[in-house]
Amino acid sequence: MEMEAYLKNSTELYKNGKFGVNFEFEGGYDPYTFHQYKLVEATRTGHRDGKRSYELYALPYIQANYQATEFVNLYAAAGAEYRNWKDSAESTASHWRWQPTAWAGMKVNF
């Protein structure tokens, strides 16, 4: 069985006409997985046992938005994701680290 839970928040930092800057936050379980029986996973150093695994993350970022036309919104964002990247078994989750990230895109409404 899998369960996902997310928290999202958006705070407007600056707005002037068609241009705006927001602080965004997203975080949660991605997903939390339950198994009826214990799973055994082979690793380089031996075996890792677990009935439950999860990836917990936090992603704070700054996003700039520009309303190019009535129907087109352009955006670019930069932030860093904090996640247990390597070991996601519930009892041994480790290797938490920051991963810088950036993206750009556009949203078109029809």
Long-range contacts (C-beta under 8 A, 24 or more apart in sequence): 1-33, 1-34, 2-31, 2-32, 2-33, 2-34, 3-29, 3-31, 3-32, 3-33, 3-34, 4-28, 4-29, 4-30, 4-31, 4-32, 5-29, 5-32, 6-30, 13-62, 18-66, 18-67, 18-68, 19-64, 19-65, 19-66, 19-67, 20-64, 20-65, 20-66, 21-62, 21-63, 21-64, 21-65, 22-62, 22-63, 22-65, 23-60, 23-61, 23-62, 24-60, 24-61, 24-62, 24-63, 24-77, 24-79, 25-58, 25-59, 25-60, 25-61, 26-58, 26-59, 27-56, 27-57, 27-58, 27-59, 28-56, 28-57, 29-54, 29-55, 29-56, 30-54, 30-55, 30-56, 30-57, 31-55, 41-89, 48-87, 48-89, 48-92, 49-89, 50-89, 50-90, 50-91, 50-92, 51-90, 52-89, 52-90, 53-88, 53-89, 53-90, 54-84, 54-88, 54-90, 54-93, 55-83, 55-84, 55-88, 56-83, 56-84, 56-93, 57-81, 57-82, 57-83, 57-84, 58-82, 58-83, 59-101, 61-101, 68-106, 71-108, 71-109, 71-110, 72-106, 72-107, 72-108, 72-109, 73-106, 73-107, 73-108, 74-104, 74-105, 74-106, 75-104, 75-105, 75-106, 75-107, 76-102, 76-103, 76-104, 76-105, 77-102, 77-103, 77-104, 78-102
